[in-house]
Amino acid sequence: MTYDVAIVGGSFAGLTAALQLGRASRTVGVFDTGRPRNAASPAAHGVPGWDGTAPGVILAAIRKDAAAYPTVTFHDQAVTGLTGQADAFRLTTAGGEVTARRVILACGMMDHLPVIPGLAEGWGKWALHCPYCHGYEIKGQPLAILGRGPMALHMAKMLRSDWSDDVTLIAHEGDLGPEAEAEAAALGVTLLRSPLTHAQSLTDGARLTLADGTSLHTAGLFLHADTSFAAPFVAGLGLATAQGPTGLYLKVGAFNTTSRAGLFAAGDVTRPAGILTPALSDGVVTGTASHQSLLWPERFPPLQET
């Protein structure tokens, strides 16, 4: 069987795209490993109608909606390779080869945390990537930032302005910029010039220990993890990419077209920041665009790099 559209990734963007295509009665194959990026987070915030709900609960509800359409099929397996062209793509999976006329890459990104004892255990709980997603619940409490480059001062200004008067910036690695001392002082942020060596989870956050022996309590440690494509084969497709603050992401056109005809992308794989609500929007845009490209392929040319 050749699917009208194969979707690589069954999280928020992929499932929403499948929902649109199912409503168009197109045959859709959704391939997913069941390991969403935000699985460690106890709640998703800033999602209209779902604020404070566990991400897994939201995903299950969207999958149930998409599964109600008889042309949508789910495959709980990874895609490991992609070849071919529009109208004749070939996807390699653990179950064999699958063909599709269009493909949507909604595989998301993988976070690579600094190797610090105790940090991984707190990821999504007190080790956080986004104040919009998690800041409100710990506002007014001691907050910290794991500085790994100039973006740390960007985060410092945000946290100090609207989330807490008690913000500590830990110069862990990388160059924070030539004016780091002056900028931190102007913001009222404490700058500690020693890397983080250990983190201990507590009921109300974490105890952080630095290389110089300094110890501090924080309700939330904000950091940017390095990222890579969650589906490794994406890096070898030769698609147009851009460099973000944490790693490469795919460049897309107005309708989430990639630089390869018939191949679309949606969700975190297309932007530096991992936020749930834009992924839902991407799913709508990409699902409808991939459908219409089956009818009017000339209206959805591949992205042209400038």
C-alpha positions in Angstrom: 0.0 0.0 0.0 1.2 3.5 -0.8 0.0 6.1 1.7 -1.1 9.5 0.5 0.9 11.0 3.3 3.4 9.3 5.7 4.0 11.2 9.0 7.3 10.7 10.8 6.5 11.4 14.4 3.2 11.1 16.3 3.4 13.9 18.8 1.6 17.2 18.8 2.4 18.4 15.3 2.2 14.9 13.7 -1.1 14.0 15.2 -2.7 17.3 14.4 -1.6 16.9 10.8 -3.0 13.4 10.7 -6.3 14.7 12.0 -6.6 17.2 9.1 -5.7 14.5 6.6 -8.1 12.0 8.1 -10.9 14.6 7.7 -10.0 14.8 4.0 -10.3 11.0 3.8 -6.7 10.6 2.7 -4.7 7.5 3.7 -2.2 8.4 6.4 0.5 6.4 8.1 1.7 7.8 11.4 5.1 6.4 12.6 6.0 7.1 16.2 8.4 5.7 18.8 6.2 6.8 21.8 9.0 9.0 23.3 7.8 12.6 23.1 10.2 15.3 24.0 8.3 16.6 26.9 7.5 13.2 28.5 9.4 14.1 31.7 7.2 17.2 32.3 4.4 16.7 34.7 2.2 19.5 33.1 1.9 21.5 30.0 1.2 25.2 30.5 0.0 28.0 28.2 -2.1 25.5 26.1 -5.6 26.9 25.6 -8.1 24.5 27.1 -5.4 22.2 28.5 -3.4 24.5 30.8 -1.8 22.5 33.5 -2.7 19.1 31.9 0.0 16.4 31.6 1.4 16.3 28.1 0.6 12.6 27.8 -3.0 13.2 28.5 -3.2 15.8 25.7 -1.4 13.5 23.3 -3.7 10.6 24.0 -6.8 12.8 23.4 -5.5 14.0 20.0 -4.5 10.5 19.0 -8.0 9.3 19.9 -9.5 12.0 17.7 -7.2 11.1 14.8 -7.8 7.4 15.2 -11.5 7.9 14.8 -10.9 8.4 11.0 -10.7 5.1 9.2 -8.0 6.2 6.8 -5.5 7.0 9.6 -3.2 4.1 10.6 -0.7 4.1 13.4 2.7 2.3 13.4 4.5 2.2 16.7 7.9 2.0 15.2 10.7 4.3 14.1 11.5 5.4 10.6 15.2 4.9 10.0 15.6 6.1 6.4 13.9 8.0 3.6 14.6 7.9 -0.1 12.8 8.6 -3.3 10.9 11.7 -4.5 7.4 13.2 -4.5 4.7 10.6 -5.3 7.3 7.9 -4.8 8.9 8.2 -1.4 10.2 5.1 0.3 10.5 5.0 4.1 12.5 2.3 5.9 11.1 1.0 9.2 11.7 -1.9 11.5 8.7 -3.6 9.8 10.0 -3.1 6.3 9.7 -0.5 3.6 6.7 1.8 3.2 5.8 4.0 0.2 4.1 7.4 0.3 3.2 10.2 -2.1 4.0 12.9 0.5 6.0 12.9 3.7 5.7 15.1 6.8 8.7 15.2 9.1 7.3 15.8 12.6 9.9 13.8 14.5 10.9 16.6 16.8 14.2 17.1 18.5 16.3 15.3 21.1 17.8 17.3 24.1 21.3 16.6 25.2 21.9 17.8 28.7 25.3 18.7 30.1 26.8 15.8 32.0 26.2 16.9 35.6 25.3 14.4 38.3 21.6 14.8 39.2 20.7 17.1 36.4 18.9 14.5 34.2 16.7 13.4 37.1 15.4 16.9 37.4 14.7 17.6 33.7 11.2 18.7 33.2 10.6 19.1 36.9 13.0 21.7 38.3 15.6 21.7 35.4 13.6 23.7 32.9 14.0 25.1 29.4 11.2 27.8 29.2 9.8 30.3 31.7 6.6 30.6 29.6 6.0 26.9 30.1 7.1 26.6 33.7 7.9 29.9 35.2 4.5 30.9 36.7 4.4 28.0 39.1 7.7 29.0 40.7 7.5 32.8 40.4 8.8 34.8 43.3 11.1 32.0 44.4 14.9 31.7 44.0 15.7 30.9 40.4 18.9 30.0 38.7 20.3 29.9 35.1 22.9 27.5 33.9 25.0 29.8 31.7 26.4 28.2 28.6 26.8 31.2 26.3 25.4 34.7 25.6 21.8 33.5 25.6 22.1 33.1 29.4 21.9 36.9 29.9 18.8 37.0 27.6 17.2 34.5 30.0 18.4 36.4 33.0 16.7 39.6 31.9 13.4 37.7 31.4 13.5 36.0 34.7 14.5 39.0 36.7 12.0 41.2 35.0 8.8 39.1 35.4 9.3 36.0 37.4 11.6 36.6 40.4 13.7 39.2 42.3 16.1 36.4 43.3 18.0 35.2 40.2 21.4 33.6 40.1 23.4 33.2 36.9 26.0 30.3 37.0 28.8 30.8 34.5 29.0 27.1 33.7 30.7 27.0 30.3 31.1 29.1 27.2 31.6 32.8 26.9 28.7 34.8 28.4 29.9 37.9 26.6 32.3 40.7 27.3 29.8 42.7 29.4 28.5 39.9 31.5 29.5 41.4 34.8 28.1 44.8 34.0 24.9 43.4 32.5 24.2 41.0 35.5 24.9 43.9 37.9 22.5 46.2 36.1 19.8 43.5 36.1 20.2 42.8 39.8 21.3 39.2 39.0 23.9 37.4 41.1 26.7 36.1 38.8 28.7 33.1 40.0 31.9 32.4 38.1 32.2 28.6 38.9 30.7 25.7 37.0 27.9 23.5 38.4 29.2 20.1 39.5 26.2 18.4 41.2 22.5 18.9 41.6 20.3 17.2 44.2 16.5 17.0 43.7 14.4 18.3 46.6 10.7 18.4 47.2 10.8 22.2 46.4 13.4 22.3 43.7 17.1 21.5 43.9 20.3 22.0 45.8 23.1 23.1 43.5 26.8 22.6 44.2 29.5 24.5 42.3 33.1 23.6 41.7 34.3 26.2 44.2 32.1 24.7 47.0 29.3 27.2 46.7 25.9 25.7 47.5 22.5 27.2 46.7 18.9 26.3 46.6 16.7 27.0 43.6 13.1 26.4 42.8 14.0 26.2 39.1 17.2 25.9 37.1 16.8 27.2 33.5 19.1 26.0 30.8 19.3 25.4 27.0 20.2 21.8 26.2 22.0 21.0 23.0 19.7 19.5 20.4 19.8 17.1 17.5 17.1 15.7 15.2 15.2 13.0 17.1 15.2 10.9 14.0 18.9 10.7 13.0 18.2 10.0 9.3 16.9 13.6 8.9 20.4 15.0 9.2 21.5 13.0 6.1 18.6 14.1 3.8 20.5 17.2 2.5 17.6 19.6 3.4 18.1 23.3 4.0 18.9 24.0 7.7 19.6 26.9 9.9 21.8 27.2 13.0 19.9 27.9 16.2 21.3 28.6 19.7 21.2 24.9 20.5 21.7 23.2 17.2 20.5 22.8 13.6 16.8 23.0 12.6 15.0 22.6 9.3 14.3 25.7 7.2 10.7 25.7 5.8 8.6 27.8 3.5 5.2 29.5 4.1 3.4 26.2 4.0 6.1 24.2 5.9 7.6 23.0 2.6 11.2 21.9 2.9 13.9 22.2 0.2 12.8 18.9 -1.3 9.6 18.6 -3.3 6.8 16.7 -1.6 8.6 16.7 1.8 7.1 18.9 4.5 8.2 19.5 8.1 6.3 20.5 11.3 6.9 21.1 15.0 10.1 21.5 16.9 12.2 20.2 14.0 11.5 23.5 12.3 12.4 26.0 15.0 14.9 26.7 17.8 12.4 26.8 20.6 10.3 23.8 21.7 6.8 25.0 22.4 3.7 22.9 22.3 1.2 25.4 20.9 3.1 26.3 17.7 3.5 22.6 17.1 -0.3 22.3 17.0 -0.6 25.2 14.6 2.1 23.6 12.4 0.1 20.4 12.3 -2.9 22.2 10.9 -0.9 24.1 8.3 1.2 21.1 7.2 -1.7 18.7 7.2 -3.8 20.9 4.9 -0.8 21.9 2.8 0.3 18.3 2.2 -3.3 17.4 1.2 -3.6 20.3 -1.2 -0.2 19.5 -2.7 -1.7 16.2 -3.9 -4.2 18.2 -5.9 -2.1 21.2 -7.0 1.6 20.2 -6.6 2.7 23.3 -8.6 1.4 25.5 -5.8 3.7 24.0 -3.2 7.2 24.1 -4.7 10.2 23.3 -2.5 11.9 26.0 -0.5 14.5 27.9 -2.4 17.5 28.8 -0.4 18.7 32.4 -0.7 
